[in-house]
Amino acid sequence: TLVSSLETFELGFFSPGKSRKKYLGIWYKSSPGAVVWVANRNNPIAEGKGVLTLSDTGNLLLNQTNTVVWSTNVSGAGNPMAQLLDTGNLVLKDNKSMSESYLWQSFEYPSDTLLPGMKIGWNLKTGEERYLTSWTSADDPSLGSFTYRLDKNGLPQLFIDRGSVKRYRTGPWNGIGFGGVPAVPNLFFKPIVISNENEVYHTYEPASKSVTMRLWLNQSGYLQRLIWEQKSNEWDVLYSAPFDKCGSYGSCGVNSICSSRRADACECIEGFISKSQESKNCVRESPLDCQKGEGFRRLDGVKVPDLLKIELNESLNPTGCEAECLKNCSCTAYANVNVSEGRTGCLMWFGDLFDITEVSDMYRGEDVFIRLSASGL
């Protein structure tokens, strides 16, 4: 095996669960079961021996009886060197080059685990996306059914998808954290979103070097933030997502709000009524007509509606945001979001509102202002 300098991570061959197939992976040295990256996810070594070599062309090659099972497939290393860093990143670089850049790195090819310093998101220049993909099962690390990715439309928010179906989403990034997730104190970690003309991505950093943490998308489609407890030599779950019956995406219909505190979790937003007894969807009691007297009712501390039809105006203050929404007859709601420290943004919704969730004090919620007709108010 290859072990990082502080003996945090180890690279080698492993057989997951009850499987007898061999894979090349990286795991925590103190917890060999916590595999954080797999090279040959869809090409296991079923028979014979696997050998990892560094070729004179500057590539890592995984061979099984003279057949290449996996390779880094890059060019340009005159004096290649592969190194396993203490971040868990396996890197390939030119040993004589003074440049700090890598020819290849495993952090650019995530498996099912997001480590501190890893990115998920988009390279806006190339259109390339990085995201997590679950294992198929505990015995099979091949590409599974679930992905965890960053949606870059409007404001960044995070999703768990199953194929093309959304299973869970956070609220949008507000400059401090993502909405609708536990507002974990920064004793543990700091979430980060970087958005510029070249890329938009999410990462995180632990609050101190003594915190060992990973974010894991398991084979059942649940996201777990895990912290290593040194005294018990076990992983503690800081939180899981989806959290409850309201955590599942779209658990209620349009223009309704989900609350796990109620036996019947779904109810129409104030000013709306159920479309029919069979339907979870809600419609307005009195339609908007853009007449004088229309206004807004505040929903306190919620995960805001999904960003399906929205406009974001970062120059408007809260008063200007309300006035701007009232001017447009098809604007149905607005919220003021902190898009960065010291600045606010005006987020406006158009059309039906979907996937609103009431959140408790331990979760990060926003206030949303729902437009109602004069008679509705």
PEUR-V252972 format. One record per run of one state. SS is the DSSP state (H for helix, E for strand, - for the rest). FROM is the first residue (numbers start at 1). TO is the last residue. If there is no record, write none. Layout:
((SS/FROM/TO) (SS/FROM/TO))
This chain:
((-/1/1) (E/2/3) (-/4/8) (E/9/14) (-/15/21) (E/22/28) (-/29/30) (E/31/38) (-/39/44) (E/45/45) (-/46/49) (E/50/54) (-/55/59) (E/60/64) (-/65/66) (E/67/71) (-/72/79) (E/80/84) (-/85/89) (E/90/94) (-/95/103) (E/104/105) (H/106/108) (-/109/112) (E/113/114) (-/115/119) (E/120/123) (-/124/128) (E/129/130) (-/131/131) (E/132/137) (-/138/139) (E/140/151) (-/152/156) (E/157/162) (-/163/164) (E/165/169) (-/170/172) (E/173/173) (-/174/177) (E/178/178) (-/179/181) (E/182/182) (-/183/188) (E/189/195) (-/196/198) (E/199/206) (-/207/212) (E/213/217) (-/218/222) (E/223/229) (-/230/233) (E/234/241) (-/242/255) (E/256/258) (-/259/265) (E/266/268) (-/269/271) (E/272/274) (-/275/281) (E/282/284) (-/285/294) (E/295/303) (-/304/309) (E/310/313) (-/314/317) (H/318/327) (-/328/330) (E/331/340) (-/341/342) (E/343/350) (-/351/355) (E/356/358) (-/359/362) (E/363/363) (-/364/365) (E/366/372) (-/373/377))
